Amino acid sequence: MERSRVDFDELLRTCIHCGLCLNDCPTYRLTGDEAHSPRGRIMVLRQILDPLPDNTWEPDRATIDMCLGCRGCETACPSGVPYGRLLEEGRALLPDPEDRLARLVRLFTRYVIPRRRLLAVLAILGPWVSRLSIATGSLARLLSALPRRRASWPRIRGPREGNVAVLAGCAQPVFSPAVLPATIAIIRAAGESPFVPSDQGCCGALAAHAGDLDQARALGRALIRRLESAESIVIPSAGCSAHLGRLGELFANDPEWGPRADALASRCEDFVVWVHRNRERIRWRPDLRRVVFQRPCHLRHAQGTDGAAEQVLSGISGVELLETPRADLCCGSAGAWSLEYPELARRRRDEKMADLLAPGPEIILTGNPGCELFLDGGPEGVPVRHLAEYLAELLPGS
Protein backbone atom coordinates (compact mmCIF):
# COMPACT_ATOMS: atom_id res chain seq x y z
CA MET A 1 0.00 0.00 0.00
CA GLU A 2 1.25 3.48 -0.84
CA ARG A 3 2.43 5.94 1.78
CA SER A 4 1.18 9.52 1.83
CA ARG A 5 2.83 12.38 -0.04
CA VAL A 6 3.12 14.22 3.28
CA ASP A 7 5.31 11.40 4.55
CA PHE A 8 7.62 11.74 1.55
CA ASP A 9 7.74 15.50 1.90
CA GLU A 10 8.82 15.22 5.53
CA LEU A 11 11.51 12.66 4.68
CA LEU A 12 12.87 14.68 1.76
CA ARG A 13 13.05 17.84 3.85
CA THR A 14 15.38 16.17 6.35
CA CYS A 15 18.18 16.76 3.82
CA ILE A 16 19.85 20.13 4.51
CA HIS A 17 22.13 19.88 1.44
CA CYS A 18 25.27 20.28 3.54
CA GLY A 19 27.40 18.09 1.25
CA LEU A 20 29.01 16.07 4.05
CA CYS A 21 27.97 12.92 2.20
CA LEU A 22 29.81 13.69 -1.04
CA ASN A 23 33.11 12.05 -0.16
CA ASP A 24 31.26 8.91 0.95
CA CYS A 25 29.43 8.49 -2.38
CA PRO A 26 31.23 6.10 -4.77
CA THR A 27 29.62 7.49 -7.93
CA TYR A 28 30.47 11.08 -7.01
CA ARG A 29 34.06 10.01 -6.37
CA LEU A 30 34.14 8.22 -9.74
CA THR A 31 32.50 10.97 -11.82
CA GLY A 32 32.99 14.22 -9.87
CA ASP A 33 29.46 15.11 -11.03
CA GLU A 34 27.18 16.75 -8.46
CA ALA A 35 24.18 15.14 -10.20
CA HIS A 36 25.57 11.77 -9.17
CA SER A 37 25.86 12.69 -5.50
CA PRO A 38 23.32 12.01 -2.74
CA ARG A 39 22.17 15.63 -2.46
CA GLY A 40 21.91 15.85 -6.26
CA ARG A 41 19.73 12.76 -6.29
CA ILE A 42 17.62 14.09 -3.43
CA MET A 43 16.60 16.95 -5.73
CA VAL A 44 15.56 14.42 -8.40
CA LEU A 45 13.75 12.26 -5.83
CA ARG A 46 11.83 15.31 -4.64
CA GLN A 47 10.41 15.77 -8.13
CA ILE A 48 9.57 12.06 -8.37
CA LEU A 49 8.05 11.55 -4.93
CA ASP A 50 6.65 14.97 -4.12
CA PRO A 51 6.48 17.00 -7.37
CA LEU A 52 5.66 20.67 -7.37
CA PRO A 53 2.35 21.67 -9.03
CA ASP A 54 2.56 22.61 -12.73
CA ASN A 55 6.22 21.52 -12.91
CA THR A 56 6.87 19.91 -16.30
CA TRP A 57 10.51 19.04 -15.59
CA GLU A 58 11.17 15.35 -16.27
CA PRO A 59 13.48 13.60 -13.77
CA ASP A 60 16.67 12.14 -15.23
CA ARG A 61 16.37 8.39 -14.76
CA ALA A 62 20.12 7.84 -15.25
CA THR A 63 20.83 9.98 -12.19
CA ILE A 64 18.80 7.63 -10.00
CA ASP A 65 19.79 4.39 -11.72
CA MET A 66 23.51 5.10 -11.42
CA CYS A 67 23.25 5.12 -7.62
CA LEU A 68 24.72 1.95 -6.07
CA GLY A 69 22.33 2.09 -3.13
CA CYS A 70 25.26 1.46 -0.77
CA ARG A 71 23.77 3.95 1.73
CA GLY A 72 27.18 5.25 2.74
CA CYS A 73 25.57 8.68 2.66
CA GLU A 74 23.25 7.61 5.50
CA THR A 75 26.19 6.91 7.79
CA ALA A 76 27.75 10.29 6.93
CA CYS A 77 24.49 12.27 7.13
CA PRO A 78 24.10 14.48 10.25
CA SER A 79 20.33 14.81 9.63
CA GLY A 80 19.42 11.13 9.38
CA VAL A 81 18.04 11.20 5.83
CA PRO A 82 16.53 7.73 5.09
CA TYR A 83 18.09 7.73 1.65
CA GLY A 84 17.75 3.99 0.98
CA ARG A 85 14.01 4.06 1.55
CA LEU A 86 13.58 7.15 -0.62
CA LEU A 87 15.68 5.61 -3.41
CA GLU A 88 13.61 2.42 -3.60
CA GLU A 89 10.30 4.32 -3.53
CA GLY A 90 11.55 6.74 -6.18
CA ARG A 91 12.70 3.97 -8.49
CA ALA A 92 9.30 2.31 -8.15
CA LEU A 93 7.64 5.38 -9.72
CA LEU A 94 10.00 5.69 -12.68
CA PRO A 95 9.04 4.27 -16.09
CA ASP A 96 10.90 1.27 -17.45
CA PRO A 97 14.40 2.15 -18.67
CA GLU A 98 15.04 2.61 -22.37
CA ASP A 99 18.62 1.33 -22.28
CA ARG A 100 18.74 -2.27 -23.56
CA LEU A 101 21.30 -3.45 -21.02
CA ALA A 102 19.32 -1.92 -18.15
CA ARG A 103 16.14 -3.65 -19.34
CA LEU A 104 18.00 -6.95 -19.66
CA VAL A 105 19.45 -6.62 -16.15
CA ARG A 106 15.98 -6.00 -14.75
CA LEU A 107 14.65 -9.11 -16.47
CA PHE A 108 17.62 -11.04 -15.11
CA THR A 109 16.99 -9.71 -11.61
CA ARG A 110 13.27 -10.49 -11.73
CA TYR A 111 13.19 -13.89 -13.45
CA VAL A 112 16.62 -15.50 -13.14
CA ILE A 113 18.29 -14.66 -9.81
CA PRO A 114 15.31 -15.73 -7.63
CA ARG A 115 15.34 -19.11 -9.40
CA ARG A 116 18.54 -20.84 -8.28
CA ARG A 117 18.47 -23.62 -10.88
CA LEU A 118 17.88 -21.23 -13.76
CA LEU A 119 20.68 -19.02 -12.42
CA ALA A 120 22.97 -22.07 -12.28
CA VAL A 121 22.18 -23.03 -15.87
CA LEU A 122 22.90 -19.53 -17.14
CA ALA A 123 26.06 -19.26 -15.02
CA ILE A 124 27.32 -22.62 -16.29
CA LEU A 125 26.52 -21.93 -19.95
CA GLY A 126 27.41 -18.22 -19.89
CA PRO A 127 31.22 -18.61 -20.24
CA TRP A 128 30.77 -21.01 -23.17
CA VAL A 129 28.34 -18.67 -24.89
CA SER A 130 30.74 -15.75 -24.38
CA ARG A 131 33.77 -17.75 -25.52
CA LEU A 132 32.04 -18.86 -28.73
CA SER A 133 30.79 -15.29 -29.37
CA ILE A 134 27.22 -16.56 -29.72
CA ALA A 135 25.86 -13.62 -27.76
CA THR A 136 26.35 -10.04 -28.89
CA GLY A 137 25.50 -6.55 -27.68
CA SER A 138 23.79 -6.17 -24.33
CA LEU A 139 23.53 -9.92 -23.72
CA ALA A 140 27.28 -10.31 -24.23
CA ARG A 141 27.93 -7.47 -21.77
CA LEU A 142 25.64 -9.05 -19.19
CA LEU A 143 27.25 -12.48 -19.52
CA SER A 144 30.73 -11.01 -19.27
CA ALA A 145 29.77 -9.29 -16.00
CA LEU A 146 28.57 -12.48 -14.29
CA PRO A 147 30.80 -13.90 -11.52
CA ARG A 148 33.93 -15.65 -12.80
CA ARG A 149 33.72 -18.29 -10.10
CA ARG A 150 32.64 -21.70 -11.32
CA ALA A 151 28.95 -22.31 -10.70
CA SER A 152 27.56 -25.35 -8.85
CA TRP A 153 24.16 -26.98 -9.03
CA PRO A 154 22.27 -25.61 -6.00
CA ARG A 155 21.57 -28.22 -3.33
CA ILE A 156 19.82 -26.81 -0.27
CA ARG A 157 20.66 -29.47 2.28
CA GLY A 158 20.56 -29.52 6.06
CA PRO A 159 18.40 -30.56 9.02
CA ARG A 160 14.70 -29.82 8.57
CA GLU A 161 13.96 -29.27 12.26
CA GLY A 162 15.63 -27.15 14.93
CA ASN A 163 15.41 -23.81 16.70
CA VAL A 164 17.57 -21.62 14.45
CA ALA A 165 16.58 -21.35 10.78
CA VAL A 166 19.25 -20.58 8.18
CA LEU A 167 18.44 -18.63 5.03
CA ALA A 168 20.12 -20.25 2.03
CA GLY A 169 19.90 -17.30 -0.35
CA CYS A 170 19.76 -17.26 -4.15
CA ALA A 171 23.24 -16.79 -5.63
CA GLN A 172 25.13 -18.17 -2.64
CA PRO A 173 24.23 -21.85 -3.16
CA VAL A 174 25.21 -21.51 -6.83
CA PHE A 175 28.56 -19.76 -6.45
CA SER A 176 29.51 -20.39 -2.79
CA PRO A 177 27.86 -23.70 -1.82
CA ALA A 178 30.14 -24.15 1.24
CA VAL A 179 28.63 -21.16 3.06
CA LEU A 180 25.40 -22.92 4.06
CA PRO A 181 27.05 -26.00 5.67
CA ALA A 182 29.66 -23.74 7.27
CA THR A 183 26.93 -21.60 8.85
CA ILE A 184 25.16 -24.72 10.10
CA ALA A 185 28.40 -26.05 11.63
CA ILE A 186 29.10 -22.80 13.48
CA ILE A 187 25.57 -22.52 14.87
CA ARG A 188 25.80 -26.13 16.04
CA ALA A 189 29.18 -25.40 17.69
CA ALA A 190 27.43 -22.76 19.81
CA GLY A 191 25.09 -25.41 21.18
CA GLU A 192 22.06 -24.51 19.06
CA SER A 193 20.04 -26.68 16.65
CA PRO A 194 20.21 -25.15 13.16
CA PHE A 195 17.84 -26.19 10.40
CA VAL A 196 17.19 -25.29 6.78
CA PRO A 197 13.49 -24.69 5.99
CA SER A 198 12.46 -26.47 2.81
CA ASP A 199 11.35 -24.64 -0.33
CA GLN A 200 12.60 -21.27 0.90
CA GLY A 201 12.80 -18.77 -1.92
CA CYS A 202 14.30 -15.36 -2.62
CA CYS A 203 13.91 -12.63 0.01
CA GLY A 204 13.23 -9.95 -2.63
CA ALA A 205 16.15 -7.64 -1.77
CA LEU A 206 17.31 -7.09 -5.36
CA ALA A 207 13.75 -6.47 -6.52
CA ALA A 208 13.29 -3.84 -3.80
CA HIS A 209 16.60 -2.15 -4.64
CA ALA A 210 15.50 -1.91 -8.29
CA GLY A 211 12.17 -0.36 -7.30
CA ASP A 212 10.21 -3.46 -8.32
CA LEU A 213 8.19 -3.29 -5.12
CA ASP A 214 5.32 -5.50 -6.29
CA GLN A 215 7.80 -8.32 -6.95
CA ALA A 216 9.53 -7.63 -3.63
CA ARG A 217 6.21 -7.89 -1.79
CA ALA A 218 5.27 -11.12 -3.57
CA LEU A 219 8.61 -12.70 -2.64
CA GLY A 220 8.32 -11.29 0.88
CA ARG A 221 4.91 -12.85 1.44
CA ALA A 222 6.16 -16.24 0.22
CA LEU A 223 9.16 -16.10 2.55
CA ILE A 224 7.04 -15.02 5.52
CA ARG A 225 4.82 -18.05 5.01
CA ARG A 226 7.85 -20.32 4.92
CA LEU A 227 9.81 -18.85 7.85
CA GLU A 228 7.34 -17.31 10.28
CA SER A 229 7.22 -20.42 12.48
CA ALA A 230 10.99 -20.26 13.14
CA GLU A 231 12.13 -19.06 16.55
CA SER A 232 15.08 -17.20 15.03
CA ILE A 233 16.62 -16.83 11.58
CA VAL A 234 20.32 -16.45 10.78
CA ILE A 235 21.19 -14.93 7.41
CA PRO A 236 24.75 -15.28 5.97
CA SER A 237 24.17 -12.44 3.51
CA ALA A 238 24.36 -8.80 4.58
CA GLY A 239 22.17 -7.68 1.69
CA CYS A 240 19.41 -10.14 2.56
CA SER A 241 19.58 -9.49 6.31
CA ALA A 242 19.40 -5.72 5.77
CA HIS A 243 16.34 -6.12 3.58
CA LEU A 244 14.56 -8.56 5.90
CA GLY A 245 15.37 -6.42 8.92
CA ARG A 246 13.09 -3.71 7.56
CA LEU A 247 10.63 -5.94 5.75
CA GLY A 248 7.76 -4.22 7.51
CA GLU A 249 8.35 -1.06 5.46
CA LEU A 250 7.25 -2.91 2.33
CA PHE A 251 3.90 -3.64 3.94
CA ALA A 252 3.24 -0.30 5.65
CA ASN A 253 -0.48 0.19 6.36
CA ASP A 254 -1.23 -3.42 5.35
CA PRO A 255 -3.28 -4.79 8.27
CA GLU A 256 -2.51 -8.43 7.48
CA TRP A 257 1.05 -8.54 6.19
CA GLY A 258 2.49 -5.56 8.04
CA PRO A 259 2.40 -7.20 11.50
CA ARG A 260 3.58 -10.53 10.08
CA ALA A 261 6.50 -8.84 8.31
CA ASP A 262 7.46 -6.93 11.47
CA ALA A 263 7.33 -10.13 13.52
CA LEU A 264 9.59 -11.95 11.06
CA ALA A 265 12.00 -9.02 10.89
CA SER A 266 12.37 -9.02 14.67
CA ARG A 267 13.64 -12.62 14.55
CA CYS A 268 16.11 -12.12 11.67
CA GLU A 269 19.80 -11.66 12.41
CA ASP A 270 22.81 -11.33 10.15
CA PHE A 271 25.37 -14.11 10.55
CA VAL A 272 28.10 -11.63 11.49
CA VAL A 273 25.93 -10.18 14.25
CA TRP A 274 24.90 -13.65 15.43
CA VAL A 275 28.46 -15.03 15.62
CA HIS A 276 29.61 -11.88 17.45
CA ARG A 277 26.82 -12.26 20.00
CA ASN A 278 27.68 -15.94 20.52
CA ARG A 279 31.47 -15.70 20.21
CA GLU A 280 32.11 -16.67 23.84
CA ARG A 281 30.28 -19.97 23.30
CA ILE A 282 32.47 -21.12 20.41
CA ARG A 283 36.07 -22.38 20.53
CA TRP A 284 38.38 -21.68 17.58
CA ARG A 285 41.66 -23.29 16.62
CA PRO A 286 44.60 -20.85 16.28
CA ASP A 287 45.40 -19.38 12.87
CA LEU A 288 48.59 -17.51 12.00
CA ARG A 289 47.42 -15.79 8.83
CA ARG A 290 47.16 -12.06 8.13
CA VAL A 291 43.51 -11.31 7.38
CA VAL A 292 41.42 -8.33 6.40
CA PHE A 293 37.64 -8.06 6.68
CA GLN A 294 35.87 -6.25 3.85
CA ARG A 295 32.90 -4.50 5.44
CA PRO A 296 29.73 -5.00 3.37
CA CYS A 297 27.77 -1.78 2.92
CA HIS A 298 24.51 -3.44 3.94
CA LEU A 299 26.09 -4.51 7.20
CA ARG A 300 27.80 -1.24 8.08
CA HIS A 301 25.54 1.43 6.57
CA ALA A 302 22.12 -0.23 6.30
CA GLN A 303 22.23 -2.11 9.62
CA GLY A 304 24.55 0.17 11.55
CA THR A 305 26.78 -2.74 12.52
CA ASP A 306 30.50 -2.07 12.43
CA GLY A 307 33.37 -3.86 14.11
CA ALA A 308 31.47 -7.06 14.99
CA ALA A 309 33.42 -9.28 12.60
CA GLU A 310 36.68 -7.64 13.62
CA GLN A 311 36.01 -8.42 17.29
CA VAL A 312 35.38 -12.07 16.45
CA LEU A 313 38.58 -12.30 14.41
CA SER A 314 40.58 -10.50 17.11
CA GLY A 315 39.53 -13.21 19.56
CA ILE A 316 41.15 -15.98 17.50
CA SER A 317 44.66 -16.83 18.67
CA GLY A 318 47.38 -16.00 16.16
CA VAL A 319 45.25 -14.02 13.72
CA GLU A 320 46.77 -10.73 12.57
CA LEU A 321 43.84 -8.46 11.74
CA LEU A 322 44.84 -5.72 9.32
CA GLU A 323 43.37 -2.24 8.81
CA THR A 324 42.67 -0.91 5.31
CA PRO A 325 42.22 2.63 3.99
CA ARG A 326 38.68 3.80 3.19
CA ALA A 327 37.17 0.60 4.59
CA ASP A 328 33.72 2.23 4.51
CA LEU A 329 33.52 2.63 0.71
CA CYS A 330 31.48 0.21 -1.43
CA CYS A 331 33.33 -2.43 -3.46
CA GLY A 332 31.20 -1.74 -6.54
CA SER A 333 29.08 -4.88 -6.59
CA ALA A 334 25.90 -3.31 -5.17
CA GLY A 335 23.51 -6.09 -6.13
CA ALA A 336 22.77 -5.82 -9.85
CA TRP A 337 24.59 -2.48 -10.26
CA SER A 338 27.80 -4.15 -11.41
CA LEU A 339 25.81 -5.86 -14.18
CA GLU A 340 24.23 -2.63 -15.39
CA TYR A 341 27.37 -0.47 -15.11
CA PRO A 342 30.22 -2.98 -15.60
CA GLU A 343 32.89 -0.45 -16.59
CA LEU A 344 32.27 1.85 -13.62
CA ALA A 345 31.96 -1.18 -11.33
CA ARG A 346 35.35 -2.52 -12.41
CA ARG A 347 36.94 0.87 -11.71
CA ARG A 348 35.47 0.87 -8.20
CA ARG A 349 36.53 -2.74 -7.65
CA ASP A 350 40.12 -2.00 -8.69
CA GLU A 351 40.26 0.90 -6.23
CA LYS A 352 38.74 -1.25 -3.49
CA MET A 353 41.11 -4.13 -4.12
CA ALA A 354 44.08 -1.75 -3.99
CA ASP A 355 42.90 -0.61 -0.53
CA LEU A 356 42.31 -4.19 0.66
CA LEU A 357 45.68 -5.43 -0.58
CA ALA A 358 47.65 -2.44 0.71
CA PRO A 359 48.42 -3.91 4.19
CA GLY A 360 49.46 -7.28 2.73
CA PRO A 361 46.73 -9.78 3.74
CA GLU A 362 46.91 -13.49 3.02
CA ILE A 363 43.13 -13.75 2.82
CA ILE A 364 40.24 -11.29 2.35
CA LEU A 365 37.04 -12.06 4.25
CA THR A 366 33.56 -10.62 3.85
CA GLY A 367 29.99 -11.29 4.95
CA ASN A 368 28.06 -10.72 1.74
CA PRO A 369 27.92 -13.00 -1.33
CA GLY A 370 27.76 -10.13 -3.80
CA CYS A 371 30.95 -8.59 -2.41
CA GLU A 372 32.68 -11.97 -2.24
CA LEU A 373 31.94 -12.90 -5.85
CA PHE A 374 32.67 -9.48 -7.29
CA LEU A 375 35.97 -9.01 -5.48
CA ASP A 376 36.99 -12.57 -6.33
CA GLY A 377 36.81 -11.56 -9.98
CA GLY A 378 39.46 -8.88 -9.49
CA PRO A 379 43.26 -9.16 -9.24
CA GLU A 380 44.33 -12.72 -8.50
CA GLY A 381 46.67 -13.94 -5.81
CA VAL A 382 44.78 -13.32 -2.56
CA PRO A 383 41.65 -15.44 -2.00
CA VAL A 384 38.33 -13.79 -1.14
CA ARG A 385 36.07 -15.88 1.09
CA HIS A 386 32.96 -15.65 3.21
CA LEU A 387 33.57 -15.25 6.93
CA ALA A 388 31.46 -18.36 7.69
CA GLU A 389 33.67 -20.61 5.54
CA TYR A 390 36.81 -19.29 7.19
CA LEU A 391 35.49 -19.69 10.73
CA ALA A 392 34.12 -23.18 10.09
CA GLU A 393 37.61 -24.35 9.17
CA LEU A 394 38.83 -23.18 12.59
CA LEU A 395 36.33 -25.25 14.56
CA PRO A 396 37.98 -28.01 16.61
CA GLY A 397 37.89 -31.27 14.71
CA SER A 398 37.31 -29.63 11.33
C-alpha positions, 0 to 999 in steps of 0.5 A: 500500500502506498504511503502519503505524499506528506510522509515523503515531503517530511523525509525529503526535507530532512536533507539540509544539502550540507554536502558532508555525504559527497566524499562517501558516495562512490559514484560522485568520487568516480565521476565528480558530477554533483548530479551523481551525488546524494544531495543531487539525487535528493533533488531528483527524488523530490520531483519524483516523490513529491512533485511541485504543481505545474512543474513539467521538468522530467526527472533524469532516470540515469541519475537515479539508476547510477546510484549503487544504493550502498547507503554510505551517505546515510552513515555520513548524514548528520540529519538522518536522511533515510536515503535507501528508503527514498531511493527504492520508492523513487525507483518504483515510480519511474518508467521502465528504462530505455537502455537495452542493457538496463532492461535486460538486467531488470529481467535477469533480476526479476526472473533468473536470480530468484530461481537458483536452478535457472541461475545455475544453468545460465552461469554454467553456460554463460562462459561457453556462450561468451567464448564462442561469441554466440551472444552479442550486444547487451547480452554479451555485456551481461554475460561477461559481467557475471561472476567468474567463479565456477557455478555449482548446481544448488543443493539446499541441504541440512536438518529440517527441524531445529530452533535456528533457521538458516536462510540459504539465499539465491546466488550463494548456493550456486557460487559459494555452496560451502557457506550454508554448511559452514553456517550450520556447523558454526551454529551447532558449535554454539550449542544450538540446533540449526535447520534449513526450511524447505522450499525457501525462496528469494527474500526480494532484496534485489527487486526492492533495490531496483524499485520493483516493489510488487515483486519484492512484496510477492517474494516477501509474502512467500518467505514469511509463510515459509519462515514465520514459524521459526524461533530465530533466523540467521542470514549469511548475507548482509544484503538479505539481512538488511532487507529482511530487517526492515521488511515491515516497510514494504507492507506499511499500512497493510493490516494483514502482512504488516504485523507478520513482516514486522514479527519476522524481521524481529527474529532475523539476524545477520550471521556476522551479528549472530556469531559476534553475539555468541562468540564466547560460546564457540572455541576456535583453533589458532590461525597464524594468517594475516587477514582483512575483513571487507565491510559490506555496505549493507552490514555497516551502513544499512544495519549500523553494525561495524566492528562485529566481525573484527572483534570475532577475528581478534579473539582468534589466537594467532590471527593478525587483523589488518586495517585498510584505507577507506574501509567504509567505501562500497566495493562496486558490486551493489547487487545488480549495479555491477551488471548494469554499469560494468565499466564503472563497477570494475573501476570501483573494484580496482580501487577497493582491491588496492585498498584491501591489498595495501596492508598485505593480507593473506586472505580477504574475508567478507559477509556478503555473497555479492561482495565476495563474488565481485571481489573474487573476480578482481586481481588474482593472488589473494583469496576472497572468502565468506567469513562463515567458511573461514570460521568453520575451518577453525572449529575443533575437529574440522 
